[in-house]
Amino acid sequence: MVRFIHTADLQLGMGRRFLTSEAQARFTHARIEAVRTLGCLAQAEACEFMVVGGDVFESNQVDRQTLVRALEAFADVPVPVYLLPGNHDPLDAATLYRSPLPANVTVLQTAGVHPVAPHVELVAAPWTSKRPLTDLLGSACRALPPAPPRTVRIAVGHGAVDALSPDRENPALISLAVLEQALADGAVHYVALGDRHSTTSVGSTGRVWYSGAPEATDFDEVDPGNALVVDLAADHVSVTPHHVGRWRFVRKAFTGDPAAIPPWLAGLPQKAETIVRLDLAGAVTLAERARVDAALEEAAPSFAALDVWDGLVVMPDALDVSELGLSGFAQQALDELQAADDEPSRDAISLLYRLSRGAA
């Protein structure tokens, strides 16, 4: 029996356009600190080593500070670490894996079998370009002879599995059938995958897994922020997800009462590490629009980012207009905006309402 950590898609050095410089610095730091968190998990769970199934770095062009700090974090991990180059950080002419590495870190630079401990072997399928023209992991596992007696083999790959991908024209799709045949033949005993950022078991064997990213990266991820602790023998496997991430991407649609927005925002935990996207739709009065804008302005500084996809349509009612109490040029402007009845004019009416109410 061997116990190890399976992780992937650390995406160290990742940037997000909607983050301020302050939030981006914390986002970058959190991804590096996730490496140390994984090291603590390895120690707490008595794991023998860690495998990272690709996309360790966001690209081969990360800045030197990120690279140095990342390698320092890996040096703090108390077990051997095996890194697989993926599509974001392939072993091409620009690879950053030529940098001096900590003594406990090994890059799986060649395809095939790598003995890593007594009775433990890794079957690696590193990416050497961003667009391979073949199933790299399938090629490494196809026709692989059975593992030696009392030896467990872990296949480490990166990319989309054909059973989950709608892109049937992609020549690099990983064949689930090939993996399951290798498992049935005893050529490998577990498949550690990267590329899919949500923790996912693939197929029916219980031995093919995407670990997911240890820190969330986008809104469409179902179950990110995990690492897997795997207990493995030729005749046994147990996979336990552990939540290690701190950052969250939260998306919420509001199409009904806009009064529900402020309490929902207030109830979100860990606001400083939460990136929120609101999808707003529906018709509101000027007063409701003003309350929504005020609530968003008040809440925004608490979050790492608050992005609003605004589809609200302002429909001023008689009370809205009467409350404005305008006259002269201001009333004339309001009349012209109401007559225009388009999105810019409705936004302008909302601003006029807020300004007049603020003055009042």
N, C-alpha and C positions, 0 to 999 in steps of 0.2 A: 504494500500500500504506500502511495506517495500522496502528499498533500501540497498543493501549490496555489498561487494566485493567478487567475486569468483576467487580464485587463487589456484595453486597446483604446485607440482614438483619444489620446491625451490632448492632441492638438495644441501643444505648447507653442505660445506665441500667437495664438488666434486673436484677431481683431474683430470688432463689431462696430459698424458705422454709426449706429444710433447711441453709442456710449460716449459720454463726455470724457475728456482726458483723465479726470479723476477716477471715474468709474472704470475706464479701460485699464488703468494701472492696477486697480484692485482685482479686476477680472483676470489679468495676466498673472498676477501674484497667486491668485487662488488656484490656477491650473498647475503652477509649479508646486505649491504646497500640497496639492493632491498626490504628488509623488511621495512626499513624506508620509501622508496619511495612509497610503497603500503600504508603505514600509511598516508603519505601526500595526496595521492589520495583519501583515505577514508575521510579525513578531507575536502578536496576541493570539493568533490562530496556529502558531507553531508550523508555519509553512516552510517548505524547503527551498523554494525559489519562486520567481515571478516571470511570467511570459507576457509580453506586450504585443498584441497582434496587429501591428502596423499603425501608421499615422501618429507616431510619437510626437512629431513636430508638425506644426501647421504647414510649413514648407521648408525647402532647403535654403531659403533666404531670410530666416529669422535673424533678428539683430543679435549681435555678439553678447549683449547683456543677458538676453533670454537664454541663449545657449549655455553660457557659463553658469548661470544660476540653476538651470535645469540639471546640468551635470553634477553640480554640487548637491542638489536634492537627491539624485540617484545614488551618489556616494554615501548618503545617509541611510539608505535602505539596508537593513541588516542581513539580507539574503542575496544570492546571485540573481541578476536580472538579465533576461534575454529579450533583445529588441528586434522586431521584424520591420524592415523598411516597407512602407505602404505606398499608396498613390500620392499622398501629400509629400512624402520624404523619400522618394525612391533612390536607389543606388545608381544615379546617373552621374554625368560629369560634374555636376554642382553639389554632389552629396556632402552633407555636413558630418557624415559618419567617419570622415578621415580625421576629425578632431581627436585629440587624446582623450581617452575614456577612463572613468574610474575603474579600479581593479575588479570590482564586483559586476561590471557591466560587459556583456558580450553582444555584439551585433551579429545576427544570423545573416551573413552576407552571401552564402552559397546555398543553392537548392539541394535538398536531400537530407540524409540522416546525420544528426549531430549527437553523439553521446555527451550528456551533461552531468550525470551523476551515476553512481553504481546502480545498474538495472533501470536507468531512465534515459530515453532518447527522445529528441525532438526531430520532427520532420518539417523542415522549413521550406517556405515558398516565397522568398523575398521579391519585391518589385524592383526592376531595374530601369523602368521607364514609367511615365504617367499613363500610358495607353498600351498595355500588353495586348498581344494578338492571340493569346491562348489562355486556357485555364491553368494558371500556374500551380495551384494547389492540387488540381486533378492530375497534372503531369507528374508531380512529386509523389502522389499516392498510387497512381495506376501501376499495376504490375509489381508493387512493392512486396517483397517476400514477408512472411510472418515474422513477428518480432522474436528474438531469441527467448528461450525459456526464462521465466521469472523476470522478464523485462517489459516495462510499459512504454508505449510510444504515444507521443502527443504531437499531432499535426498542427502546425501554426500557419494560418493563412489570412489573407485580407481580400475583401471584395464581396460582391453580391452573389448569393446563392441562387441558382436558376429557379428553385421552387418558390422564391419570394420576389423575384424581379419581373416586372412587366416588359423589360427591354430584352426581348428574345434575340435581337440582332447583335448583342454585345458578345464578341468572341472571348472575352475574359471571364464570362460568367462561370462560377464554380459549380460543378456538377454534383448535386446531392447524391445521385445514384452511385457515382464513383466513390464518394466518401463512405457511403453506407456499405458498399462492397468491401472496401478496405477494412472497415470495422468488422464485418462478418468474417473476413479472412484472418483476423488477428494481426493484420499488418499495422494497424493503429488502434488505439483504445480510447482516444478522445480527440476532438477537433476544436481547437481554440481559434475563433474567428474574430476579425475586426472589420470595421467599415460601417456597420449598422450601429447607430448610437443608442438604440434602445435594447435593453437586455432581452434576448430572444433565444428560446430553444427551437432548433430546426429539425424537422423530421420526427420520427417516432422512437428513435433509439435512446434518447436522453443523453447522448454523447457528443452531440454537435451543438455548439453554443456560440452566440455573439454575447460578449460580456457587456456591451454598451459602453458609452463614454463615462469616465468617473466624474466629470463635470459636464453639465448640460451645455449644449451649443446652439439650440434653436427651438422654435415653438412647436415643430411638428414631431418632436420626440415623445414616445409614449412612456417609456420607463428608463430614463437616463440616470446618471449619478451613482451607478453601482459598480462593484467589482465582485468577481466570483471566487469563492474558495472551493477548490475541487479536491475531493478524495477519490483516488483512482487506483484500481487494480485491474488485472485482465478480466476478472469476472465481477467487478463491482465499480459503480460510479455514483458519487453523491455530489451534487452541485448546489451550493448555498450562496445566494446573492447577499451582499452586504452593502448597505447604502453608505457612501462615503462623500457624496457631493454636497456642496453648500448653495451653489447658485441654482436659480430656477428661471425658466421662461414660462410665463403664464399668459394665455390668450382667453379673452372673454368677450362674448357678443351680448350687447344690450339692444333689444328691439322694443321693449315695453316702457315701463315707467322709469324715466331717468333719475327719479329720486332713489332708486336702488343702487346707483353707482357709488356715491360717497361711502355708505356703510360697507359695501363690498371691498372697496379699496382699503378702508381702515382695518378690516379684518384680516388682511393678508399678513403672514408672519415674515420675518427676515427681509424687510423691505429693502435694505441696503444691498442685498444680494439677489434681488428679484427684478427681472425685466418683464414689463407688462405691456401687452398690446390690447387695446380696446377697439372693438368693432361696433360703432354706433350707427343705428339706423332707426328710422321712424320719423314721425312728425311731432314737433314740440312748439309750444308757444314761446314768445320772447322771454317771458319770466323763467320758464323752464330752461331755455337755452342759457340764460345768464347764470342760473344756479349750476348747471353742468360745467360751464367754463370756470366758474369760481372754484368749484370742487376740484377740478383737474389741476388748476394752478396751485391750490393749497397742497394737494397730495404729491405733486411731481417731485419736489426736492427730497422726499423720503425714499424714493425708489432709485435703483441703479439706472433705470430708464423707464419712461412712461410714454409709449407711442400710441397715438390715436388715429384710427382710420375712421374719419368723420363722415358719416352718411346721414346725419340729422338734417331734416328739412324744417326750416322755421316757418310757421304759419301764424303770423300775428293775429290775435283776436281783438275784439273791441276793447276789452279791458287793458290789454297791452298798450294800445295806442292812446287810450285816455290817460293812462298813468304817466305817459311821457310828458304831457303838459308843454308841448313845444309850440313855438310861434315864430313868425318871421321866416328868415332863411332856413332855420333848422326844420320847421314844418314843411317848407317847400322841398327841402332835400328828402325828407321822409316820404312825401307824396311821390316824388320821382322814383325813389327806390322801390316803393310798393308797386308802381306802375310797371317797372322793369321786370319784376318777378322772375329773376334768375338767381343762380347760386351766389355770385358776388354781391348782388344787391341784398340778398337775405343775410349774408354775413355782415354786410355793412349796417343793416338794420339792427342786428344783434349787438354790434359794437355801440351803435348810437343809444340803444336801450341801456346798456351797461354804463356808459358814460353819463347819461342823464340820471340814472338811478344813483350812481356814485356821487354826483354833484348834489343830488337831493339829500 
